[in-house]
Amino acid sequence: MDTLHEALLGHWVGEGSGEYPTIQPFSYLETLVIDAVPGKPLARWHSTTTDAVSGEPRHSETGFLRTAGGACELMLAHSFGITELTLAVPESTGCFRFESQSVVCSPSAKDVTEVVRSISVHDDVLEYGLSMAAVGLELTHHLSARLERRPAP
């Protein structure tokens, strides 16, 4: 089944870096698995990160990516207490700009009001940048990473 998100499917592994005005810069290792659901315009999304220096677990997010009409919807739940629904109309094959439609925070989560993910896939390389508006700050760069497609374990 052809889907707009087909270029994103795979088992991705790599490293990234993060920064935000309220925290110290950091580096991380990431595994991102985007698996198609057979017969549906849908994929499961699961990302885990570890600290690049200590190897300690850091962030995790899980959810679904689906093609709906001429757009892609990304629905994620994050381990730090937010859920996000973002929407992208692919700019070209393998290039996506997911912009938040809804962000919901648990009572104990930091206040995140907007998320934008720019993702590009070229051959077996996925690169992304993530910006967010949080804790009273306007949309600001937060993460960037370069991941390579690997065979599924």
N, C-alpha and C positions, 0 to 999 in steps of 0.2 A: 504494500500500500504506500503510495507516494504521500509524504507529509512535508510541510514547510520546514519542519525541524530535523529532517533526516540527516543533515550534515553534522548535527550535534551528537548523534548516537555514538556510543562507544565507551570504552574504559580508558580514562584519561589520568595521567600521573605527571606531577611536576612540582614546581615551586613558585612561590609568590612573595610579595611584600605588602605590608600594610602600614598605614599612618592615619592619623586624625588629630586635629588640634588638641584634643583632650587626653591623648595617650602617647606613650613612647613608640617610635617606629619599631617594627618587628618583621621577621621573616618566617615563612611557614612552608611546609610540604603538604601537598593536597592530592587526594584521590577522588575523582569525580566519575561516577558511573551513571550513564544515561542509557537505559535499556528500553527498547521498543516493547509495547504490549501487542502481541500478534493479533492482526485483524482489526486493530483500532488505531485512530489517529492520535495515539497517546504513548507516552514514555514515562518510566519511573526515573526520578532524579535523586541521587544520594551523594552528598559530598562530606568528606571528613578531612580535617586538617590536624597536623601536629606541629609543635614548635620546632623550627629548623635546627635549633641548638640543642635543646634538652630532649626532644622526641616526645614530650608530654602531649597528650591529647588536648586539642583546643576547641575548634568550632565544628559543628555538625549541622547539616540541613538536609531535609528530605521532603519529597513531594512529587509533583507531576508536571510534565510538559505536554501540551497538546496543541494540535492544529485545529483551529476553529475558523472556518471561512478563510479569509485571506490573511489571518494573523496567527501568532503563536501565543499561548497563555502559559505562564510559569507560576505555579502555586506551590509555595514552600513554607514549611514550619522550621524555625531555627531553635537551636538548643538554648539560646539565651532569652527565649520567651516572646518572640514575635512571629507572626505569620505575614506573608506578603503575597499579593497577587499582582503580577506584572504582565504587561502586554507588549508584544513586538510585531511590527509589520516588517518582514525581512527587507533590508535595504538592497541586497543582492544575494546571490547564492552564498550561504555560509556567513553572512553578516547580519547581526541582530542588535537592536537597541531596545531592551526591555525596560519599560517605564512603569512605575508603580501606579496601580489603580486603587489599591487598598493596602494599608498596613495596619495591623491590629497588634497591640502590645498587651501582654499580661500585666497585672498590677505591680509585679516586682521587676519588670523589664525596664531598661533604659528607654526613653521616649524617642522612637524612630518614626518620622513622619513621611519620608520619601526614600525610594531606592531606585537607582538607574544602573543597569548592567549593560555594558557594550561587549559583545562577544563576536569574535571572528574565527572562522575555521578555514585553514588553508592546508590542503593535503592532510597530514596527520598531526597538525599542530593547532591547538586551540589557545587563543589568547583572550583575556578579558580584563576589563576594568570595572570597578564597582564604586559608585558614589552614593552617598546617603546624606540626608538631612536628619540630624539627631541632636538630642540634648540642647535644643535651642539654637543650633547652628544651621545655616542654609546648606543647600546641596554642596558637598565637598568630597573630593577624591578620598577613597578609603583603601581600596585593594587593587592590586594588579597581579596577574599570574600568567605563566606560560606552561601549558600542559601538553604532553605528547600522548597520542593514541597508542595503547599497548594491547596485546592480546588479553582477553579475559582470563583470569586465573582459573 
